Each structure stands twice: as structure tokens, then as C-alpha cells.
Amino acid sequence: MYDLAALKRKISKDGFQATFDFLLSDNLPLQIKEDLTKEHVFNNGHLCLSLLYSL
């Protein structure tokens, strides 16, 4: 399961820009996108930048 804590660790490890690019990538697995939608990182398929910046 991909949650906010996992996303925060990814940002710490890979950096914000790389994580941002990963989230917008066509290669983002559907399961990860669904998990992050439940966490409100995605809203109607759009990335919630204010939440992402807060991490």
C-alpha cells in the first residue's frame, strides 16, 4: 500500500522533482494511483499540489 508516509519517504530519498515526475508519469502503476487517491493526493485524476508540497 502506498500512503502519505511512503510518499514522504520517496520525496526524502529521490527529491521532490523526481517524485513529482513519477506521479505524473504514464508508467505510474494503477494500484499506486488508487492508493494515493484514497489519501487525497489525486483528486479526480489530478495531482493535489498543495498536499504534495506540505510533505
MARKOLLO-788156 format. One record per residue: residue number from 1; x, y negated, z of N, C-alpha, C, CB in turn; residue in one letter. Coordinates in Angstrom, 3 decimals, padded with zeros to 6 digits. Each point is the difference from the previous one (the first is absolute). Glycine has a CB too. Layout:
<pts>
  nr       nX       nY       nZ      caX      caY      caZ       cX       cY       cZ      cbX      cbY      cbZ rest
 NUM        X        Y        Z        X        Y        Z        X        Y        Z        X        Y        Z    A
...
</pts>
This chain:
<pts>
  nr       nX       nY       nZ      caX      caY      caZ       cX       cY       cZ      cbX      cbY      cbZ rest
   1  000.837  001.180  000.000 -000.837 -001.180  000.000  000.878 -001.239  000.000 -001.828  001.238  001.208    M
   2  001.479 -002.155 -002.050  000.721 -001.254 -000.105 -000.806 -001.055  000.742  001.043  000.652 -002.234    Y
   3 -000.456 -001.264  003.257 -000.708 -001.005  000.785  000.854 -001.257  000.107 -001.204  001.802  001.301    D
   4  000.751 -002.746 -000.502  000.718 -001.268  000.131  001.400  000.191  000.585 -002.197 -001.151  000.288    L
   5  002.323  002.083  000.639  001.319  000.253  000.593  000.960  000.536 -001.059 -001.070  000.463  002.238    A
   6  000.589  000.429 -003.082  000.837  000.545 -001.076  000.374 -001.092 -000.993 -001.101  002.241  000.268    A
   7  000.157 -003.102 -000.562  000.271 -001.103 -000.929  001.018 -000.970  000.595 -002.323  000.223 -000.942    L
   8  002.204 -000.481  002.229  000.955 -000.880  000.674  001.407  000.601 -000.021 -001.850 -000.862  001.472    K
   9  001.944  002.179 -001.256  001.308  000.670 -000.065  000.576 -000.085 -001.412 -000.698  001.566  001.849    R
  10 -000.149 -001.419 -002.867  000.461 -000.085 -001.380  000.532 -001.399 -000.304 -001.670  001.761 -000.666    K
  11  000.974 -002.784  001.143  000.464 -001.372 -000.203  001.349 -000.200  000.684 -002.386 -000.816 -000.145    I
  12  002.534  001.336  001.360  001.269 -000.131  000.724  001.133  000.718 -000.714 -001.272 -000.174  002.128    S
  13  000.965  001.327 -002.682  001.028  000.811 -000.655  000.350 -000.522 -001.396 -000.814  001.968  001.302    K
  14 -000.214 -002.219 -002.123  000.221 -000.325 -001.413 -000.081 -001.481 -000.319 -000.910  002.205 -000.517    D
  15  000.360 -002.994  001.427 -000.179 -001.417 -000.249 -001.401 -000.300 -000.498  002.425 -000.192 -000.501    G
  16 -002.813 -001.071  000.648 -001.364 -000.392 -000.356 -000.248  000.120 -001.496 -000.024 -001.546  001.951    F
  17  000.927  001.038 -002.760 -000.227 -000.003 -001.453 -000.116  001.415 -000.564  001.250 -002.159 -000.143    Q
  18 -000.394  003.056  000.579 -000.060  001.382 -000.482 -001.309  000.664  000.419  002.507  000.146  000.111    A
  19 -002.964 -000.419  001.105 -001.263  000.560  000.480 -001.172 -000.593 -000.777  001.000  000.332  002.289    T
  20 -000.959 -001.614 -002.521 -001.022 -000.686 -000.781 -000.082  000.601 -001.410  000.384 -002.119  001.337    F
  21  000.765  002.298 -001.971  000.044  000.604 -001.336 -000.553  001.422  000.019  001.989 -001.417 -000.557    D
  22 -001.657  002.188  001.594 -000.494  001.367  000.142 -001.528  000.015  000.107  002.158  000.659  001.129    F
  23 -002.701 -001.560 -000.330 -001.451 -000.033  000.192 -000.745 -000.394 -001.270  000.393 -000.570  002.384    L
  24  000.229 -000.228 -003.226 -000.638 -000.429 -001.248  000.328  000.913 -001.175  000.091 -002.326  000.845    L
  25  000.755  003.301 -000.611  000.441  000.905 -001.054 -001.125  000.927 -000.459  002.310 -000.105  000.939    S
  26 -002.280  000.447 -002.221 -000.925  000.998 -000.535  000.325  001.389  000.541 -000.278 -001.382 -002.076    D
  27  001.472  001.542  002.635  000.439  001.284  000.543 -000.418  000.216  001.452  001.911 -000.107 -001.560    N
  28 -002.615 -000.854  002.149 -000.448  000.140  001.386 -001.007  001.148  000.069  000.376 -002.484  000.465    L
  29 -000.085  003.512  000.325 -000.922  001.130  000.108 -001.382 -000.437  000.511  001.971  001.504  000.418    P
  30 -002.997 -000.914 -000.976 -001.373 -000.340  000.360 -000.250  000.193  001.496 -000.730  000.653 -002.304    L
  31  001.286  000.391  002.903 -000.210  000.259  001.430  000.547 -001.143  000.855  000.119  002.468 -000.448    Q
  32  001.037 -002.988  000.079  000.576 -001.124  000.748 -000.896 -001.220 -000.144  002.334  000.898 -000.349    I
  33 -002.799 -001.159 -000.861 -000.880 -001.155 -000.220 -001.292  000.150  000.801  000.971 -000.310 -002.306    K
  34 -001.528  001.519  002.352 -001.212  000.231  000.785  000.262 -000.198  001.491 -000.801  001.609 -001.747    E
  35  001.936 -001.107  002.238  000.356 -000.179  001.410  000.146 -001.484  000.338  001.162  002.234 -000.011    D
  36 -000.509 -002.980 -000.863  000.224 -001.421  000.258 -001.268 -000.824 -000.192  002.362  000.297 -000.716    L
  37 -003.292  000.203 -000.079 -001.299 -000.664 -000.120 -000.742  000.096  001.331 -000.103  000.535 -002.479    T
  38  000.198  000.605  003.140 -000.626  000.167  001.319  000.627 -000.938  001.027 -000.501  002.398 -000.552    K
  39  001.766 -002.748  000.338  000.717 -000.908  000.903 -000.158 -001.462 -000.433  001.650  001.835  000.485    E
  40 -002.435 -002.078 -001.523 -000.298 -001.335 -000.533  001.188 -000.664 -000.675 -001.681 -000.220  001.776    H
  41  002.666  001.009 -002.176  001.119 -000.538 -000.775 -000.477 -000.272 -001.431  001.697  001.260  001.437    V
  42 -002.581 -000.399 -001.916 -000.655 -000.212 -001.283 -001.469 -000.278  000.266  001.650  001.508 -001.215    F
  43 -002.203 -002.476  000.482 -001.411 -000.330  000.092 -000.548 -000.075 -001.421  000.321 -001.269  002.198    N
  44 -001.208  002.195 -002.532 -000.546  000.093 -001.363  001.116  000.146 -001.032 -001.970 -001.387  000.709    N
  45  003.009  002.122 -000.358  001.104  000.249 -000.910  001.039 -001.099 -000.059 -001.566  001.321 -001.283    G
  46  001.365 -002.393  002.042  000.938 -001.126  000.011  000.801  000.023  001.299 -001.554 -001.379 -001.456    H
  47  002.804  001.044  001.341  000.899 -000.036  001.145 -000.317 -001.209  000.876  001.789  001.172 -001.339    L
  48 -001.916 -000.949  002.627 -000.261 -001.077  000.969  001.353 -000.558  000.448 -002.198  001.081  000.794    C
  49  002.610 -002.148 -001.435  001.328 -000.551  000.250  000.157 -000.539  001.428  000.132 -000.565 -002.424    L
  50 -001.184 -000.030  002.971  000.121 -000.552  001.348  000.303  001.106  001.018 -001.595 -001.852 -000.627    S
  51  000.985  003.009  000.466  000.294  001.121  000.892  001.411  000.508 -000.227 -002.419  000.626  000.023    L
  52  002.802 -000.518 -001.269  001.339  000.488 -000.334  001.078 -000.939  000.568 -000.922  001.071 -002.103    L
  53  000.713 -002.378  001.972  000.964 -000.963  000.538  000.074  000.050  001.523 -000.437 -001.457 -001.972    Y
  54 -000.646  001.841  002.612 -000.006  000.032  001.457  000.814  001.152  000.578 -002.225 -001.063 -000.082    S
  55  002.550  002.043 -000.761  000.765  001.137  000.478  001.467 -000.390  000.068 -001.673  001.624 -000.980    L
</pts>
